[in-house]
Amino acid sequence: MAILPIHEVPDPILKQVAEPVSQVDDRVRKLLDDMAETMFAAPGIGLAAPQVGVSERILVAAVPVRDGVSEELEEDEEMGSESFLTELINPVIVEREGLILFDEGCLSVPELTIEVERSERIVIEALDRNGAPMRVEASGFYAVVFQHEMDHLDGVTLYDRISKLKRTLYLKKRKKRRG
Ligand code: ZN
């Protein structure tokens, strides 16, 4: 496994609509492994393939999914734990309901947190790492995580959700900090 460099805005790959995966093979499984290692090392709670420079519809998330449903953590469980890895290939939201507002951050848009409105509960259909169909139901924070990562597959980041003026200020600030 390897930790991959994370692409940050305004990298054009983050604006691309990612391609569906046509064959789930060893190449894809290696990418999933590397993405998981990269996410946990960051540390982050989700990571989409375009963030590591691969424009394909693949994401990983540290979401506890049991029997196809996201579950609240038990008291002794830690958010972002490596035992809660969920991998989705070609994910599609097939059901959604309710609304939730949440302050989101992104590994590709460092030091920016903005409130985003999402569906409160979603059902996703995707392929697993063996190419078999899978279904995940997620609600609350975990629904937010999946929707955030799926935005990346459509070339949308938090950076696109702020005004043009704020984008200019953000990039200026980042440039200054890098020296
Ligand atoms: Zn993100």
Boltz pocket constraint, residues with backbone or C-beta under 6 A from the ligand:
constraints:
  - pocket:
      binder: B
      contacts: [[A, 46], [A, 105], [A, 106], [A, 107], [A, 108], [A, 148], [A, 149], [A, 152], [A, 157]]
      max_distance: 6.0
